Amino acid sequence: MELECAKVRELKDKLYAHQETISILLQQKESQIKLYKTREDKELDKVIELENKVKVLDNIVYKTGQSVQTMNMLNNKCRTSFAKPEFLKKAQRANPRLYDIGCYNDNLALMLAPDSDEVIRLEKESRSKL
């Protein structure tokens, strides 16, 4: 009986030691989880900050592109863009003076002025009817 009691005590001591080991390991696990969560939060904050920086830089690039486009439009070398070259050719045939900017660099009024005698004659007729 005494032998059995000694074995029971020994087993209880081993059980108690294992329970302490388990509780220590659980505490370490919880501390590691907290550490990883804080690191994850910091990394997420960095990602959000970088995404915001990318948005700001994209806006700057977009605005710079718009400025370049505006400068090109104000420049005498302005060219229109069409999705297909056929549309550009059709528009040039319809009103060639609008697309022939190169020869009228100095005087824009020359580009828009009527250049044929027929146009001048029709204009005089319409004014005389009034």
C-alpha positions in Angstrom: 0.0 0.0 0.0 2.8 2.3 0.8 4.4 1.5 -2.5 1.2 2.4 -4.3 0.9 5.7 -2.4 4.5 6.6 -3.3 3.8 5.8 -7.0 0.6 7.9 -6.8 2.6 10.8 -5.3 5.3 10.5 -7.9 2.7 10.5 -10.7 1.0 13.5 -9.1 4.3 15.3 -9.0 5.0 14.5 -12.6 1.5 15.6 -13.6 2.0 18.9 -11.7 5.4 19.5 -13.4 3.8 18.8 -16.8 0.9 21.2 -16.0 3.4 23.9 -15.0 5.3 23.3 -18.3 2.1 23.6 -20.2 1.1 26.8 -18.5 4.5 28.3 -19.2 4.3 27.3 -22.9 0.8 28.8 -23.1 2.0 32.1 -21.7 4.9 32.1 -24.2 2.4 31.3 -27.0 0.2 34.2 -26.0 3.1 36.6 -25.8 4.3 35.5 -29.2 0.7 36.0 -30.6 0.6 39.6 -29.2 4.1 40.3 -30.6 3.1 39.2 -34.1 -0.2 41.1 -33.9 1.6 44.3 -33.1 4.1 43.7 -35.9 1.3 42.9 -38.3 -0.5 46.2 -37.3 2.8 48.1 -37.9 3.2 46.4 -41.3 -0.4 47.2 -42.2 0.1 50.9 -41.2 3.2 51.0 -43.4 1.2 49.5 -46.3 -1.6 52.0 -45.9 1.0 54.8 -45.7 2.7 53.6 -48.9 -0.6 53.3 -50.7 -1.4 56.9 -49.8 2.0 58.0 -51.1 1.4 56.1 -54.3 -2.0 57.9 -54.7 -0.3 61.3 -54.1 2.4 60.5 -56.6 -0.1 59.2 -59.2 -2.0 62.5 -58.8 1.2 64.4 -59.4 2.0 62.4 -62.5 -1.5 62.8 -63.8 -1.4 66.6 -63.2 2.0 66.8 -64.8 0.7 64.8 -67.8 -2.2 67.3 -68.0 0.2 70.2 -67.9 2.3 68.7 -70.7 -0.8 68.1 -72.7 -1.9 71.7 -72.1 1.5 73.0 -73.1 1.4 70.9 -76.3 -2.1 72.3 -77.1 -0.9 75.9 -76.6 2.2 75.2 -78.7 1.9 75.7 -82.4 2.8 72.1 -83.0 -0.6 70.9 -81.6 -1.9 67.8 -83.3 -5.3 66.2 -82.8 -5.5 62.6 -81.9 -8.0 60.2 -83.4 -8.7 56.6 -82.5 -8.2 55.6 -86.1 -6.2 57.4 -88.9 -9.2 57.1 -91.2 -11.2 59.5 -89.0 -8.4 62.0 -89.0 -8.1 61.9 -92.8 -11.9 62.3 -93.1 -11.8 65.3 -90.8 -8.9 66.8 -92.7 -10.8 66.4 -96.0 -13.9 68.1 -94.5 -12.0 71.2 -93.3 -8.3 71.1 -94.3 -7.5 74.6 -92.9 -8.1 73.5 -89.3 -5.4 70.8 -89.6 -2.8 72.8 -91.6 -1.4 74.8 -88.7 2.2 74.6 -89.8 1.9 77.1 -92.6 0.1 79.7 -90.5 2.3 79.9 -87.5 2.6 83.7 -87.4 -1.0 84.8 -88.2 -3.9 82.8 -87.0 -6.3 85.2 -88.7 -4.9 84.0 -92.1 -5.9 80.5 -91.3 -9.5 81.4 -90.5 -10.0 84.0 -93.3 -12.1 83.2 -96.3 -9.7 82.5 -99.2 -11.8 82.0 -102.3 -13.6 84.6 -104.4 -16.7 82.5 -104.2 -16.9 82.8 -100.4 -16.5 86.6 -100.6 -19.1 86.8 -103.4 -21.6 84.8 -101.3 -20.9 86.9 -98.3 -21.6 90.1 -100.2 -24.9 88.6 -101.6 -26.1 87.7 -98.2 -25.3 91.1 -96.8 -27.1 92.8 -99.7 -30.3 90.8 -99.0 -30.4 92.3 -95.5 
